[in-house]
Amino acid sequence: MICSPPDCRCRACLLDENAALKARLNTPEVEDFARGVVAEAQHQRARFSSDHDAGKSPLDWFWLIGYLAQKAAFAALAGDRDKALHHTISTAAALANWHAALSDQDTAMRPGIAPPAGQS
């Protein structure tokens, strides 16, 4: 069979498309703040997900955001512009995920705590 991407739906093309989408999701955006926050929030939800909110508290979110903001500050002090930009975006994305959790929106992000018993 001859493939004709992007319309082809064969297994090989679907696997290639999946790999490309994963790469895009896992590549931080550092120049466009708004786009970067949305992409990073999605990345955080995919990477740190859980089926329920057990164990989350406002202080878990507070410490996560402080930790990420500190990483941004240290990167800026060290002169690592790209890392500082990335960490400002990751901090804002964590705030977006906290906002979603407070708003009872669908978010499965767990802010830096161990998964519930029985989950890995």
C-alpha positions, 0 to 999 in steps of 0.5 A: 500500500502506498501512503499519502500522508497526511490523510493516510490512516495506516498503522505506520502513519498513525504511529508517526503522527502520534510521535510527532504530537507527543514531541510537540506536547513535550517541547516547551514554548518559551517565546509566546507566553500565552501559547506556552502556558496552555501547552505546558498546562497540557503537558503537566496534566499528561505527565503528572495525572491521576484519576482523582484529586486525593491528597491535593491541598492548597499548600501542595499547589503553593509549594509547587508554584514557589518551587517553580518560581524559584527555579525561574529566578535561579536560572535568570540569575545564572544567565540561562534565559531559555530556562528562566523563560521556560520556568516562568511559563511552567509556573504559570501553567501550574497556576492554570492547573490549580485554577482548573482544580479550584473551578472543578474543571477536568484536571488530573494534575497532581502537584508533586505528591506521591500517587495514591496507594495502588497506582504507579 
